[in-house]
Amino acid sequence: MRKRRICPKCGGPMVGYPAISRKDNQTEICSTCGLKEALDAYKNRG
C-alpha cells in the first residue's frame, strides 16, 4: 500500500508528481501550490 503524501503548504493530498517550492528550491509541494507560487512570482517580477 502506498503512503499518502500531504502537501506541507496547504495540507492537501499530493497526487501524481510533486512540484518543488520556489521558496527554498527543495521542498516538495502539490502541483496546485506549485502553480500558485509560479503565478505569484510572475506577478511580482519586476
N, CA, C and O atoms as a Tripos MOL2 file, in Angstrom:
@<TRIPOS>MOLECULE
protein
  184   183    46     0     0
PROTEIN
NO_CHARGES

@<TRIPOS>ATOM
      1 N           0.8230   -1.1760    0.0000 N.3       1 MET1
      2 CA          0.0000    0.0000    0.0000 C.3       1 MET1
      3 C           0.8770    1.2530    0.0000 C.2       1 MET1
      4 O           1.8880    1.3150    0.6980 O.2       1 MET1
      5 N           0.4770    2.2400   -0.7860 N.am      2 ARG2
      6 CA          1.2430    3.4780   -0.8730 C.3       2 ARG2
      7 C           0.9910    4.3760    0.3300 C.2       2 ARG2
      8 O          -0.1130    4.4240    0.8710 O.2       2 ARG2
      9 N           2.0340    5.0830    0.7350 N.am      3 LYS3
     10 CA          1.9060    6.0510    1.8020 C.3       3 LYS3
     11 C           1.2700    7.3170    1.2170 C.2       3 LYS3
     12 O           1.7100    7.8120    0.1800 O.2       3 LYS3
     13 N           0.2500    7.8300    1.8730 N.am      4 ARG4
     14 CA         -0.4170    9.0370    1.4120 C.3       4 ARG4
     15 C           0.4520   10.2440    1.7570 C.2       4 ARG4
     16 O           0.8370   10.4410    2.9090 O.2       4 ARG4
     17 N           0.7460   11.0340    0.7540 N.am      5 ARG5
     18 CA          1.5960   12.1970    0.9570 C.3       5 ARG5
     19 C           0.7400   13.4520    1.0850 C.2       5 ARG5
     20 O          -0.2380   13.6290    0.3580 O.2       5 ARG5
     21 N           1.1160   14.3080    2.0080 N.am      6 ILE6
     22 CA          0.3870   15.5330    2.2970 C.3       6 ILE6
     23 C           1.2680   16.7370    1.9500 C.2       6 ILE6
     24 O           2.4520   16.7670    2.2880 O.2       6 ILE6
     25 N           0.6820   17.7190    1.2780 N.am      7 CYS7
     26 CA          1.4040   18.9430    0.9280 C.3       7 CYS7
     27 C           1.6640   19.7420    2.2010 C.2       7 CYS7
     28 O           0.7270   20.0240    2.9490 O.2       7 CYS7
     29 N           2.9320   20.1170    2.4640 N.am      8 PRO8
     30 CA          3.2310   20.8790    3.6780 C.3       8 PRO8
     31 C           2.7210   22.3230    3.6190 C.2       8 PRO8
     32 O           2.6170   22.9870    4.6500 O.2       8 PRO8
     33 N           2.4100   22.7980    2.4390 N.am      9 LYS9
     34 CA          1.9650   24.1800    2.2930 C.3       9 LYS9
     35 C           0.4610   24.3360    2.5360 C.2       9 LYS9
     36 O           0.0500   25.2340    3.2700 O.2       9 LYS9
     37 N          -0.3610   23.4780    1.9340 N.am     10 CYS10
     38 CA         -1.8160   23.6240    2.0350 C.3      10 CYS10
     39 C          -2.4770   22.5140    2.8510 C.2      10 CYS10
     40 O          -3.6370   22.6410    3.2440 O.2      10 CYS10
     41 N          -1.7540   21.4370    3.1060 N.am     11 GLY11
     42 CA         -2.3170   20.3300    3.8650 C.3      11 GLY11
     43 C          -3.1410   19.3620    3.0350 C.2      11 GLY11
     44 O          -3.6970   18.4020    3.5700 O.2      11 GLY11
     45 N          -3.2250   19.6050    1.7380 N.am     12 GLY12
     46 CA         -3.9820   18.7320    0.8540 C.3      12 GLY12
     47 C          -3.1530   17.5440    0.3870 C.2      12 GLY12
     48 O          -1.9410   17.5080    0.6000 O.2      12 GLY12
     49 N          -3.7990   16.5780   -0.2480 N.am     13 PRO13
     50 CA         -3.0630   15.4060   -0.7340 C.3      13 PRO13
     51 C          -2.2100   15.7480   -1.9500 C.2      13 PRO13
     52 O          -2.5950   16.5670   -2.7850 O.2      13 PRO13
     53 N          -1.0510   15.1100   -2.0370 N.am     14 MET14
     54 CA         -0.1970   15.2720   -3.2140 C.3      14 MET14
     55 C          -0.4550   14.0820   -4.1230 C.2      14 MET14
     56 O          -0.1570   12.9410   -3.7710 O.2      14 MET14
     57 N          -1.0090   14.3570   -5.2900 N.am     15 VAL15
     58 CA         -1.3680   13.3280   -6.2510 C.3      15 VAL15
     59 C          -0.4480   13.4850   -7.4640 C.2      15 VAL15
     60 O          -0.2120   14.6010   -7.9270 O.2      15 VAL15
     61 N           0.0630   12.3770   -7.9700 N.am     16 GLY16
     62 CA          0.9340   12.4410   -9.1370 C.3      16 GLY16
     63 C           2.3110   12.9680   -8.7690 C.2      16 GLY16
     64 O           2.8180   12.7140   -7.6770 O.2      16 GLY16
     65 N           2.9050   13.7000   -9.6910 N.am     17 TYR17
     66 CA          4.2430   14.2410   -9.4760 C.3      17 TYR17
     67 C           4.1660   15.5260   -8.6570 C.2      17 TYR17
     68 O           3.3270   16.3840   -8.9340 O.2      17 TYR17
     69 N           5.0300   15.6700   -7.6540 N.am     18 PRO18
     70 CA          5.0180   16.8970   -6.8650 C.3      18 PRO18
     71 C           5.7430   18.0320   -7.6020 C.2      18 PRO18
     72 O           6.4840   17.8050   -8.5600 O.2      18 PRO18
     73 N           5.5080   19.2390   -7.1300 N.am     19 ALA19
     74 CA          6.2460   20.4090   -7.5950 C.3      19 ALA19
     75 C           7.3160   20.7070   -6.5460 C.2      19 ALA19
     76 O           7.2290   20.2460   -5.4080 O.2      19 ALA19
     77 N           8.3080   21.4680   -6.9340 N.am     20 ILE20
     78 CA          9.3430   21.9030   -5.9980 C.3      20 ILE20
     79 C           9.0650   23.3570   -5.6420 C.2      20 ILE20
     80 O           8.8790   24.1940   -6.5260 O.2      20 ILE20
     81 N           9.0360   23.6540   -4.3530 N.am     21 SER21
     82 CA          8.7410   25.0010   -3.9000 C.3      21 SER21
     83 C           9.8050   25.9770   -4.3770 C.2      21 SER21
     84 O          10.9990   25.6740   -4.3570 O.2      21 SER21
     85 N           9.3610   27.1390   -4.8020 N.am     22 ARG22
     86 CA         10.2820   28.1990   -5.2140 C.3      22 ARG22
     87 C          10.8720   28.9100   -4.0090 C.2      22 ARG22
     88 O          11.8510   29.6440   -4.1450 O.2      22 ARG22
     89 N          10.2970   28.7080   -2.8410 N.am     23 LYS23
     90 CA         10.7680   29.3850   -1.6260 C.3      23 LYS23
     91 C          12.1470   28.8790   -1.1930 C.2      23 LYS23
     92 O          13.0340   29.6730   -0.8790 O.2      23 LYS23
     93 N          12.3210   27.5520   -1.1780 N.am     24 ASP24
     94 CA         13.6110   27.0060   -0.7460 C.3      24 ASP24
     95 C          14.2550   26.0970   -1.7980 C.2      24 ASP24
     96 O          15.3640   25.6000   -1.6020 O.2      24 ASP24
     97 N          13.5590   25.8870   -2.9010 N.am     25 ASN25
     98 CA         14.0800   25.1230   -4.0330 C.3      25 ASN25
     99 C          14.3720   23.6610   -3.6990 C.2      25 ASN25
    100 O          15.2080   23.0340   -4.3490 O.2      25 ASN25
    101 N          13.6830   23.1070   -2.6800 N.am     26 GLN26
    102 CA         13.8860   21.6950   -2.3690 C.3      26 GLN26
    103 C          12.6530   21.0060   -1.7990 C.2      26 GLN26
    104 O          12.5300   19.7870   -1.9220 O.2      26 GLN26
    105 N          11.7380   21.7440   -1.1800 N.am     27 THR27
    106 CA         10.5470   21.1480   -0.5830 C.3      27 THR27
    107 C           9.5540   20.7340   -1.6520 C.2      27 THR27
    108 O           9.2410   21.5120   -2.5530 O.2      27 THR27
    109 N           9.0590   19.5050   -1.5510 N.am     28 GLU28
    110 CA          8.0480   19.0300   -2.4890 C.3      28 GLU28
    111 C           6.6740   19.4850   -2.0200 C.2      28 GLU28
    112 O           6.2980   19.2760   -0.8670 O.2      28 GLU28
    113 N           5.9240   20.1120   -2.9320 N.am     29 ILE29
    114 CA          4.5750   20.5910   -2.6470 C.3      29 ILE29
    115 C           3.6410   20.0720   -3.7300 C.2      29 ILE29
    116 O           4.0990   19.5570   -4.7500 O.2      29 ILE29
    117 N           2.3270   20.2020   -3.5170 N.am     30 CYS30
    118 CA          1.3770   19.7240   -4.5240 C.3      30 CYS30
    119 C           1.4450   20.6220   -5.7650 C.2      30 CYS30
    120 O           1.9300   21.7510   -5.6960 O.2      30 CYS30
    121 N           0.9670   20.1220   -6.8680 N.am     31 SER31
    122 CA          1.0570   20.8680   -8.1190 C.3      31 SER31
    123 C           0.2270   22.1510   -8.0770 C.2      31 SER31
    124 O           0.5870   23.1320   -8.7280 O.2      31 SER31
    125 N          -0.8680   22.1630   -7.3300 N.am     32 THR32
    126 CA         -1.6820   23.3780   -7.2170 C.3      32 THR32
    127 C          -0.9030   24.4770   -6.5080 C.2      32 THR32
    128 O          -0.9080   25.6220   -6.9590 O.2      32 THR32
    129 N          -0.2380   24.1520   -5.4160 N.am     33 CYS33
    130 CA          0.5790   25.1380   -4.7060 C.3      33 CYS33
    131 C           1.7650   25.5690   -5.5620 C.2      33 CYS33
    132 O           2.1660   26.7320   -5.5240 O.2      33 CYS33
    133 N           2.3270   24.6430   -6.3300 N.am     34 GLY34
    134 CA          3.4200   24.9840   -7.2360 C.3      34 GLY34
    135 C           2.9740   25.9860   -8.2870 C.2      34 GLY34
    136 O           3.7080   26.9180   -8.6150 O.2      34 GLY34
    137 N           1.7810   25.7960   -8.8100 N.am     35 LEU35
    138 CA          1.2360   26.7280   -9.7950 C.3      35 LEU35
    139 C           1.0040   28.0960   -9.1650 C.2      35 LEU35
    140 O           1.3230   29.1200   -9.7680 O.2      35 LEU35
    141 N           0.4520   28.1160   -7.9550 N.am     36 LYS36
    142 CA          0.2140   29.3890   -7.2660 C.3      36 LYS36
    143 C           1.5250   30.1370   -7.0150 C.2      36 LYS36
    144 O           1.5900   31.3520   -7.1990 O.2      36 LYS36
    145 N           2.5690   29.4140   -6.5960 N.am     37 GLU37
    146 CA          3.8620   30.0550   -6.3720 C.3      37 GLU37
    147 C           4.4300   30.6180   -7.6760 C.2      37 GLU37
    148 O           4.9990   31.7100   -7.6880 O.2      37 GLU37
    149 N           4.2750   29.8800   -8.7590 N.am     38 ALA38
    150 CA          4.7770   30.3460  -10.0520 C.3      38 ALA38
    151 C           4.0290   31.5970  -10.5070 C.2      38 ALA38
    152 O           4.6450   32.5410  -11.0010 O.2      38 ALA38
    153 N           2.7100   31.6110  -10.3450 N.am     39 LEU39
    154 CA          1.9280   32.7850  -10.7420 C.3      39 LEU39
    155 C           2.2600   33.9950   -9.8680 C.2      39 LEU39
    156 O           2.3340   35.1160  -10.3710 O.2      39 LEU39
    157 N           2.4600   33.7800   -8.5650 N.am     40 ASP40
    158 CA          2.8500   34.8710   -7.6810 C.3      40 ASP40
    159 C           4.2130   35.4450   -8.0940 C.2      40 ASP40
    160 O           4.4050   36.6610   -8.0950 O.2      40 ASP40
    161 N           5.1390   34.5770   -8.4370 N.am     41 ALA41
    162 CA          6.4620   35.0250   -8.8730 C.3      41 ALA41
    163 C           6.3580   35.8210  -10.1760 C.2      41 ALA41
    164 O           7.0740   36.8050  -10.3600 O.2      41 ALA41
    165 N           5.4870   35.4060  -11.0600 N.am     42 TYR42
    166 CA          5.2910   36.1180  -12.3340 C.3      42 TYR42
    167 C           4.6780   37.5020  -12.0840 C.2      42 TYR42
    168 O           5.0940   38.4900  -12.6900 O.2      42 TYR42
    169 N           3.6870   37.5650  -11.1880 N.am     43 LYS43
    170 CA          3.0330   38.8430  -10.8920 C.3      43 LYS43
    171 C           3.9700   39.8200  -10.2210 C.2      43 LYS43
    172 O           3.8850   41.0260  -10.4530 O.2      43 LYS43
    173 N           4.8760   39.3040   -9.3810 N.am     44 ASN44
    174 CA          5.7640   40.1580   -8.5770 C.3      44 ASN44
    175 C           7.1160   40.4140   -9.2320 C.2      44 ASN44
    176 O           7.9940   41.0210   -8.6200 O.2      44 ASN44
    177 N           7.2900   39.9600  -10.4600 N.am     45 ARG45
    178 CA          8.5840   40.1930  -11.0990 C.3      45 ARG45
    179 C           8.7080   41.6700  -11.4490 C.2      45 ARG45
    180 O           7.7190   42.3850  -11.6070 O.2      45 ARG45
    181 N           9.9240   42.0840  -11.5600 N.am     46 GLY46
    182 CA          9.9240   43.4030  -11.8760 C.3      46 GLY46
    183 C          10.8780   44.3780  -12.0560 C.2      46 GLY46
    184 O          10.5410   45.5250  -12.3500 O.2      46 GLY46
@<TRIPOS>BOND
     1     1     2 1
     2     2     3 1
     3     3     4 2
     4     3     5 am
     5     5     6 1
     6     6     7 1
     7     7     8 2
     8     7     9 am
     9     9    10 1
    10    10    11 1
    11    11    12 2
    12    11    13 am
    13    13    14 1
    14    14    15 1
    15    15    16 2
    16    15    17 am
    17    17    18 1
    18    18    19 1
    19    19    20 2
    20    19    21 am
    21    21    22 1
    22    22    23 1
    23    23    24 2
    24    23    25 am
    25    25    26 1
    26    26    27 1
    27    27    28 2
    28    27    29 am
    29    29    30 1
    30    30    31 1
    31    31    32 2
    32    31    33 am
    33    33    34 1
    34    34    35 1
    35    35    36 2
    36    35    37 am
    37    37    38 1
    38    38    39 1
    39    39    40 2
    40    39    41 am
    41    41    42 1
    42    42    43 1
    43    43    44 2
    44    43    45 am
    45    45    46 1
    46    46    47 1
    47    47    48 2
    48    47    49 am
    49    49    50 1
    50    50    51 1
    51    51    52 2
    52    51    53 am
    53    53    54 1
    54    54    55 1
    55    55    56 2
    56    55    57 am
    57    57    58 1
    58    58    59 1
    59    59    60 2
    60    59    61 am
    61    61    62 1
    62    62    63 1
    63    63    64 2
    64    63    65 am
    65    65    66 1
    66    66    67 1
    67    67    68 2
    68    67    69 am
    69    69    70 1
    70    70    71 1
    71    71    72 2
    72    71    73 am
    73    73    74 1
    74    74    75 1
    75    75    76 2
    76    75    77 am
    77    77    78 1
    78    78    79 1
    79    79    80 2
    80    79    81 am
    81    81    82 1
    82    82    83 1
    83    83    84 2
    84    83    85 am
    85    85    86 1
    86    86    87 1
    87    87    88 2
    88    87    89 am
    89    89    90 1
    90    90    91 1
    91    91    92 2
    92    91    93 am
    93    93    94 1
    94    94    95 1
    95    95    96 2
    96    95    97 am
    97    97    98 1
    98    98    99 1
    99    99   100 2
   100    99   101 am
   101   101   102 1
   102   102   103 1
   103   103   104 2
   104   103   105 am
   105   105   106 1
   106   106   107 1
   107   107   108 2
   108   107   109 am
   109   109   110 1
   110   110   111 1
   111   111   112 2
   112   111   113 am
   113   113   114 1
   114   114   115 1
   115   115   116 2
   116   115   117 am
   117   117   118 1
   118   118   119 1
   119   119   120 2
   120   119   121 am
   121   121   122 1
   122   122   123 1
   123   123   124 2
   124   123   125 am
   125   125   126 1
   126   126   127 1
   127   127   128 2
   128   127   129 am
   129   129   130 1
   130   130   131 1
   131   131   132 2
   132   131   133 am
   133   133   134 1
   134   134   135 1
   135   135   136 2
   136   135   137 am
   137   137   138 1
   138   138   139 1
   139   139   140 2
   140   139   141 am
   141   141   142 1
   142   142   143 1
   143   143   144 2
   144   143   145 am
   145   145   146 1
   146   146   147 1
   147   147   148 2
   148   147   149 am
   149   149   150 1
   150   150   151 1
   151   151   152 2
   152   151   153 am
   153   153   154 1
   154   154   155 1
   155   155   156 2
   156   155   157 am
   157   157   158 1
   158   158   159 1
   159   159   160 2
   160   159   161 am
   161   161   162 1
   162   162   163 1
   163   163   164 2
   164   163   165 am
   165   165   166 1
   166   166   167 1
   167   167   168 2
   168   167   169 am
   169   169   170 1
   170   170   171 1
   171   171   172 2
   172   171   173 am
   173   173   174 1
   174   174   175 1
   175   175   176 2
   176   175   177 am
   177   177   178 1
   178   178   179 1
   179   179   180 2
   180   179   181 am
   181   181   182 1
   182   182   183 1
   183   183   184 2
@<TRIPOS>SUBSTRUCTURE
     1 MET1         2 RESIDUE 1 A MET
     2 ARG2         6 RESIDUE 1 A ARG
     3 LYS3        10 RESIDUE 1 A LYS
     4 ARG4        14 RESIDUE 1 A ARG
     5 ARG5        18 RESIDUE 1 A ARG
     6 ILE6        22 RESIDUE 1 A ILE
     7 CYS7        26 RESIDUE 1 A CYS
     8 PRO8        30 RESIDUE 1 A PRO
     9 LYS9        34 RESIDUE 1 A LYS
    10 CYS10       38 RESIDUE 1 A CYS
    11 GLY11       42 RESIDUE 1 A GLY
    12 GLY12       46 RESIDUE 1 A GLY
    13 PRO13       50 RESIDUE 1 A PRO
    14 MET14       54 RESIDUE 1 A MET
    15 VAL15       58 RESIDUE 1 A VAL
    16 GLY16       62 RESIDUE 1 A GLY
    17 TYR17       66 RESIDUE 1 A TYR
    18 PRO18       70 RESIDUE 1 A PRO
    19 ALA19       74 RESIDUE 1 A ALA
    20 ILE20       78 RESIDUE 1 A ILE
    21 SER21       82 RESIDUE 1 A SER
    22 ARG22       86 RESIDUE 1 A ARG
    23 LYS23       90 RESIDUE 1 A LYS
    24 ASP24       94 RESIDUE 1 A ASP
    25 ASN25       98 RESIDUE 1 A ASN
    26 GLN26      102 RESIDUE 1 A GLN
    27 THR27      106 RESIDUE 1 A THR
    28 GLU28      110 RESIDUE 1 A GLU
    29 ILE29      114 RESIDUE 1 A ILE
    30 CYS30      118 RESIDUE 1 A CYS
    31 SER31      122 RESIDUE 1 A SER
    32 THR32      126 RESIDUE 1 A THR
    33 CYS33      130 RESIDUE 1 A CYS
    34 GLY34      134 RESIDUE 1 A GLY
    35 LEU35      138 RESIDUE 1 A LEU
    36 LYS36      142 RESIDUE 1 A LYS
    37 GLU37      146 RESIDUE 1 A GLU
    38 ALA38      150 RESIDUE 1 A ALA
    39 LEU39      154 RESIDUE 1 A LEU
    40 ASP40      158 RESIDUE 1 A ASP
    41 ALA41      162 RESIDUE 1 A ALA
    42 TYR42      166 RESIDUE 1 A TYR
    43 LYS43      170 RESIDUE 1 A LYS
    44 ASN44      174 RESIDUE 1 A ASN
    45 ARG45      178 RESIDUE 1 A ARG
    46 GLY46      182 RESIDUE 1 A GLY
